[in-house]
């Protein structure tokens, strides 16, 4: 016969299990995007009459729209609408010139505008890392409306730090001494400098200008050793694009800067750095350069649209468009970034739409490939390709739903029905 104390112990364990089970939180709410056409961000042909099922912050399932409903789910009836991954702008500047609370409000307005207009991720190409880290944390905790934020710490030669932007982004430090905006010389303790840059929360080192090739190579090697990416200007002055490629950088920004590979002589510094010289697209030098980028899977952050501004000669834009077109043809992975300083008050769509149109219309990229570059391509460049950037079961539910097929016209990306960030509908 079972002893009384054993019976009491069994009853206690059973009661404890009941209490623990009853205390378990309910599963996250399920949201169904019903009867949509899916552009998955991976370049596959669109799928019509589909359901995208979201649970919590992730895509739970993708299935035909005529399947049975999921009990207890919220259904968005979206017949005729189109869903694609949230867009990622691969070149922004949120804190280049931080000015206290006024600058913070400007950044917050801009971030909220981008998210509401379908941009769910941004890559900031160096500014005040103190400000960027705070914005990133506010975004991660959901305290502000914002895309995901990734940012770089900048390294350049001492001459570059005459630039007023570097001083304003390093207030409290002598120019070139801030951990996130550092002047590099032959005597710099690079392992320590890279460690300090990493501790700012940066995902990468940005190499800007006025660095010889040996320092470019050493920075890149040490950054990779410490598991940081290296994002570089295409021409570093005096380092050529081909030398940056040989150094092993991960991304080159501004396709028009690649034209300097063909110049007989480089400027002594980064001042006046955009070449308006005519270029020979059949040049063996240029072909070899682009082939090396393709072979080493070095991304080209084209930023075409920023060079349409009046202060640039038309040939600067044309050089960039021609080089980008040839780079795409040769298999160089293309990023979609803007580098456009805009006011959220006066804009009616995110600047990334203009860049996507430039890539399609002037660089000859097929529309589906432009969307792929702006979603899964940019995510892969950020090392986030297995998490965001595509509509795949298990990926994070960062989604953009638009009214009309964007494959017929990229401006349809402005016809927003709903934006979803981490499974939650964004208030517009």
N, C-alpha and C positions, 0 to 999 in steps of 0.2 A: 504494500500500500504506500502511495506517495506521502511523504512527510508534509505536515502543514507549512513549514517554512519554505519548502520547495514550491508548494502551490502558491504561496503568497509572492514568491520571487517571480514565478511565471506570469501571474496576473499583473505584477508591476511592470515587467518588460512589455507585455501586450499593451498596457495602458500608455506606456511611454511611446511606443510605436504609433499608436493612434494619435497622440498629441503631436508628435513630430510630423506625421503625414498631414494632419489638418493645418499645420503651420507653414507648409510649403507654399510659396507664392504661386498664383495661377500662371499658366503659360502666357507669354506675351500675346497681345491681341493680334489677330490675323487680318491682313488687308489684302483684298484681291483686286488687281487691275484687270477687269473683265473685258474680253473680246478686243484686245489691242493687236496692232501690228508691231512686231518686235524688230528693232535694229540693234543687234547684240553688242556692237562696238568692236567686234573681232573681225569684221569684214565679210561675214557670211551673208548670204541673201536673206532679206527680211522674211519673217514668218507671220502669216496673217491668222486672224481668229484664234488668238492665244490668251491664256490667263497667266499673269505673273502673280504668284502668291508670296506675300511678304509676312514674315513673322519676326517680331522684335526688330532688330536692325539689319536682318539678312533676307536674302531671297530663299524662301523655303522650297519652292517648286515652280516649274514652268510646264504648262500642259495645254492641251486643246481646250478651247473655250466651252465645248459642249459637255464637259464632265460634270459630275454632281457638285453641288455647292458644298462648301465647308461649313459645318454648323458653327454658329457663333461668330462668323467672320463679318467684317465690313466690306461691302462690295462697291467699287467705283465702276459704274457702267460707262465704258469708254469705246463703244462701237465706232469704228472709223478713225480712232485716234492712233497715234504712233508713240511708242515708248523707246527711249534709248538711254544709255548710261548718262549720268550727270557729266557735264563738260569740265575739263581741267585746263585752266590757263597756266601755261608753263613759263610765263615771264611777267611778273608784276613787281611793283615797288610800293609797299605800304608804309614804310618807315624810313625813307631816305632822308627826310628832313623833318624829324619830329619836333613839334612846337607845343609841348604841353597838352592840355586838354583840348585845345582847338584842333590839333593834329589828330588826337585820338578820336574825336567826333567825326572828323573827315574819314578816317580809316574805317570806323564802325559803319558809317553810312555807305561807304563803298563796298564793304564786305556784305552787308545786308542786301544791297542792290544786286551784287553778283549772284548771291545764292538765290534770290527771288527770280532771277533771270536765267537759272539753269546751270550755273557754275558751282560745282560742289567741291572743287579743289583748286588751290593756287600754289604756285612755286614762286616765292619771293626771292629776288636775285640780289639780296644784301641791302641792309639798312641798319637801323639801331636794333640790335638783337634783344636788348632789354624790352623794348616795345613789342617786338615780334613774338617773344616768348610769352608775354602777358596775353597778347591777342590769341595766340595758339591755345593757351590754357583756357581762356574764356570760350573759345570755339569748342574745344574738346568736352568741356563740362556743360555745354548747351546754354551758357549764360548769355550768349549773343547769337544773333543770326549770322552765320558765317560759313564759308566753305572750309574744308580742311586746309591747314596752313603748313607748308614746308618752306624752310628758308636756309640761306647760306651765310657763312662768315666769309669776309672778303680779304684777299691778300694781293698786294701789288708792290711795285717798287716805290722807293721813297718819293720820287718826283710826283707821283700821282696824288700824293696827299696835300698838294696845294689846292686841289679841287675843293671848293667850299662845301660840297655835299658830304665829304668825308669828315669835315670838322663838325658840321651840324649833327651828324649821325653818331658822333663820339663825344658828346658834351661830357665834361668831367675828366676827359683824358687828353693828353697831348696828341696832336694829329699823328696817326700811324701807330699808336700804342694800345688802342683798345683791343681786347681779345677777339672781337668780331670784325675789326677793320684794321688790319695789321700791315705795317711796312716791313718788307722782307729784304734782308741783305745777306752777304756771304757770312756774316758773323751771327746771324739769327740762330738760336737754338730751335731748330724746326720741330723736333718731337714735342718739345714743351709748347711751342706756339700752336701746333695742331691740336694738342690736348686741350689747351685753353679755349681754342675756337670750338671744339666739340662740346665743351662744358657749357657753352652758351645755349645749347639745344639745337644747334645747326645740324642739318642733314648732309651738308656738303661744304666744301671750300670753293669759293668763286675766285678764279684768277682773272684779274682785270687788265692790268697794263704795266709797262715799264719794268718787265722782268726778263733777264736773259734766259736762254734755253736751259742752261744747267740748273738754275733755280726753279724754273718751271717743272723740270723733271723731278727734282728732289722734293718739291712740295707735293707733287702728284703721288710719288712713291710713298711718302710718309702718310699722306691722307688715306690712301688705300690700305696701308698697314694698320691704320686705326679705324678702318671700316667706314670711312667717309667717301662719298662720291666727289668728283671734281668737275665743276661746271666752269667753263672758260669762255672768254671772248674768243672769237675765231682768229683774230690777230691780236697778239699781246704786245707788240712793239717793245723790243725789237724781235721777239720770237714770232716766227712765221706760222701760219696754219699747219703746214706739214710738220713742223717741229713740235707743235702742241700735240698733234696726233701721235708722233713718235714717242712723246713723253707719256702717253697713255691716258689723256683726259677722257672723261665720259660724255661730255656734251660740249658742242661749240655753238655759241650764240651769234646771231646776226649774219645771215648768209652773204650779205653784201660785203662783209669784211673779208671773205675768202678771196675777193678780187685782188687783195694785196699780195697774194702768192705770185701773181704775174708781174708785179711792179719791179722795175729795175732797181729802185731804191726806196726803202721805207722811211717815213718821217722819223725824226729822232725820238718823238714821244707820241702819246696817244692823242694829242691835240690835233684836230682836223683829220680824224681817223677814218672817215668814210670816203672811199675812193669813187670818184665819178669818171675815172678813165675808161675808155672803151676796152672791152675784154674779148679775147678770142676764145669762143666756147669750144673750139676744136683743139685747143692747146693741149699738148701731151702732158704738160705740167699740171694743168687743172684736172685732166682726166685721171692722172695718177693720184692726185690728192683725194678726189672723190672716191676712187676705188679703194684707197686705204681706209677711208671713213667707213665704207660699206663692209670691207673685210673685217674690220675691228669693231663693228657695230657701235660706232660713235654717232650719237644723235646730233642732228642739225636743228637748232632752235632758230627758225628762219626769221621771225619777227618782221615780215614784209610790211605790214600795214603801218608800222611806226615811221617808215621812211617815205610815206606819202605827205608828210608835213611840209609846209612851204619852205622851211629853212634848208631842205635838202634839194639838190639838183635832181631833176627827173631821172637822170641816168643812174643815180644811186639806187633808186627803187628798181629800175630795170635790170641792173646788174644782179641784184638780189633775187629777183623773180627768175631770171634766166638760170642762175646757178642752182636755185632750189629745184627748178624743173629738171635740170640734168641730174642733180643729186638723187631725186626721187626715181628717175629712170634707171639709175645705176644701183638702186637698192639701199641707199642711205636712209636710215630711219629718220623721219621728220617729226619734230615737235611742233605743237601749236601754242605759241605764246605771243603776247601783244606788246609789252613794254610801252603801253600807252597810259599817260596820266590823264584820267578823266574825272569829271565831276558827276556824282550820282544824281545831282539835282537836274542837270541838263540832258542826261542820256535817256534814250528810249529802248536801248538794248545793250547787252554786254559787248565790249570791244572784241571779244573772241570771235563773234560772228563775222566781223569785218575781216579778221585774219583768215578765217576759214574760207570766206569768199575769195580773198586774194590768192590763196593756195589753189583753189579750184579754177578760178578764171584766168590767173596770170602765171601760175606755175604748172598748170595742166594736170593736177591731181584729180582723179575721179572722186566724185562726191562721197561715195561710200568709204574711200580711203582717207579722205579728210576727216570724216567722223571717227573713223578708227584711230587716226593719229591724235585727235582731241580727247579721246576717251582711254581706251586700253593702251594706246601707244604712250601717252603721257604718263599713265599709271605705271607702266613698265619702266620708263625712264626714272621714275621716282622710287623704284624698288617696291611698288605697291600693286604690281600686276595680278597677284594672287588674291588680292583683297578687294580692290575697287576697279572701276573702269570698264566693266563688261556685265552683261546680263547673263549670268551663269548661276546655277543652283549653288548656294553656299556663299556667294559673294555678298558684300555689303550692299544694301538696298539704297544706293544713291542713284536716283532715276529722274528723268525729264520726260514729261508727256506733252506732246504738241498736237495741235489740231490737224495739221496738213502734212503730208509726206515730205520730209526735208530732203529726200533724195531728188525730188524734182526742183527744189530751190532751197538753198541753205537759209534764206531769209525766213522760211517757215519755222525755223527754230525760235523765232521771236513770238510765235503764236502759242503761248504757253497755256496749257490746261492746268497742270499741277507739277510742282517740284517736290521730290521726296528725298530727304536727307536722313540716312541711317534709319529708314523705315517710317519716318514721321513726315506727314505732309507739312510743307513750309507755308506759313501764313503769308499771304500776299496782299 
